[in-house]
Amino acid sequence: MIHPGDEKWIERALKHPDDHPVLAPALKRIQEAGVSRDDLVDVVRVMQFQIVDHVCYMLDSIALPGTVPIQDFGVYVVGGGDSPTTDKSIVRLESLHEQVGSWDPSQPAEV
């Protein structure tokens, strides 16, 4: 996720339009319409959070009995092996969408 005030990605896309053939022209039109970079960063941060939250919710939900035939699908802490190929699942991470909730840039920061 980009940080508040991080405009470097905008500048990179505008400086290298061939590398960003969809993003660069859209950013140029947005700026020409008078949208500030701060507003654009805010919109992108909220959208990024919504995607992450949705993916985490799906990872949490997919392991519910009856949802899919693979009941051990999810995100796990692994270890105990000599390499990533021999590591064993230690524990399934649950409530991922609740854990990322504090990242929500659309909510005021808690004081």
C-alpha positions as CSV (number, residue, x, y, z in Angstrom):
1,M,0.0,0.0,0.0
2,I,1.2,3.5,-0.8
3,H,1.7,5.8,2.2
4,P,-0.1,9.0,2.7
5,G,1.5,11.7,0.6
6,D,3.4,9.2,-1.5
7,E,3.3,10.6,-5.1
8,K,6.3,8.8,-6.4
9,W,4.2,6.3,-8.3
10,I,2.4,9.1,-10.1
11,E,5.6,10.7,-11.2
12,R,7.1,7.4,-12.4
13,A,4.0,6.7,-14.5
14,L,4.0,10.1,-16.0
15,K,7.8,10.1,-16.8
16,H,7.6,6.6,-18.3
17,P,4.3,6.5,-20.2
18,D,5.5,3.6,-22.4
19,D,5.8,1.4,-19.3
20,H,2.3,2.5,-18.1
21,P,0.2,2.8,-21.3
22,V,-3.1,2.9,-19.5
23,L,-2.2,4.6,-16.3
24,A,-0.1,7.4,-17.6
25,P,-2.7,8.9,-20.0
26,A,-5.4,8.5,-17.3
27,L,-3.2,10.3,-14.7
28,K,-2.6,13.1,-17.2
29,R,-6.3,13.6,-17.8
30,I,-7.0,13.5,-14.1
31,Q,-4.4,16.2,-13.4
32,E,-5.7,18.3,-16.3
33,A,-9.1,18.1,-14.7
34,G,-7.7,19.7,-11.6
35,V,-7.6,16.8,-9.3
36,S,-4.9,17.2,-6.7
37,R,-2.3,14.5,-6.3
38,D,-3.2,14.3,-2.6
39,D,-6.8,13.5,-3.5
40,L,-5.6,10.9,-6.1
41,V,-3.4,9.3,-3.5
42,D,-6.3,9.2,-1.0
43,V,-8.6,7.5,-3.6
44,V,-5.9,4.9,-4.5
45,R,-5.1,4.1,-0.9
46,V,-8.8,3.5,-0.1
47,M,-9.1,1.3,-3.2
48,Q,-6.0,-0.7,-2.3
49,F,-7.3,-1.2,1.2
50,Q,-10.7,-2.5,-0.2
51,I,-8.9,-5.0,-2.4
52,V,-6.7,-6.3,0.5
53,D,-9.7,-6.4,2.8
54,H,-11.7,-8.4,0.3
55,V,-8.9,-10.9,-0.4
56,C,-8.4,-11.4,3.3
57,Y,-12.2,-11.9,3.8
58,M,-12.2,-14.5,1.0
59,L,-9.3,-16.3,2.5
60,D,-11.1,-16.4,5.8
61,S,-14.4,-17.5,4.3
62,I,-13.2,-20.1,1.9
63,A,-12.1,-22.5,4.7
64,L,-15.7,-22.6,6.1
65,P,-17.1,-26.1,5.9
66,G,-19.3,-26.6,2.8
67,T,-17.8,-23.6,0.9
68,V,-15.2,-25.5,-1.1
69,P,-14.1,-29.1,-1.0
70,I,-10.6,-28.0,0.1
71,Q,-11.0,-27.3,3.8
72,D,-7.3,-26.7,4.5
73,F,-7.0,-23.8,2.1
74,G,-5.8,-20.6,3.7
75,V,-2.8,-18.7,5.0
76,Y,-0.6,-20.7,7.4
77,V,2.4,-20.1,9.5
78,V,4.9,-22.7,8.4
79,G,8.3,-23.9,9.7
80,G,10.2,-26.8,11.2
81,G,11.7,-28.1,8.0
82,D,15.0,-27.6,6.4
83,S,13.6,-25.6,3.5
84,P,10.3,-24.1,2.3
85,T,9.6,-27.4,0.6
86,T,9.8,-29.4,3.8
87,D,8.3,-26.9,6.2
88,K,5.1,-28.0,7.9
89,S,1.9,-26.0,8.6
90,I,2.0,-24.8,12.2
91,V,-1.2,-22.8,12.5
92,R,-3.8,-21.3,10.1
93,L,-4.0,-17.5,10.3
94,E,-7.6,-16.6,10.9
95,S,-9.6,-13.3,10.9
96,L,-7.3,-11.7,8.4
97,H,-9.9,-9.2,7.3
98,E,-10.2,-8.1,10.9
99,Q,-6.5,-7.7,11.3
100,V,-6.1,-5.5,8.3
101,G,-9.1,-3.3,9.4
102,S,-6.8,-0.9,11.2
103,W,-5.2,-0.1,7.9
104,D,-8.4,1.4,6.5
105,P,-7.4,4.9,5.2
106,S,-11.1,5.9,4.7
107,Q,-11.5,6.0,8.5
108,P,-10.1,8.8,10.7
109,A,-7.0,7.8,12.6
110,E,-7.6,6.9,16.3
111,V,-6.0,9.3,18.7
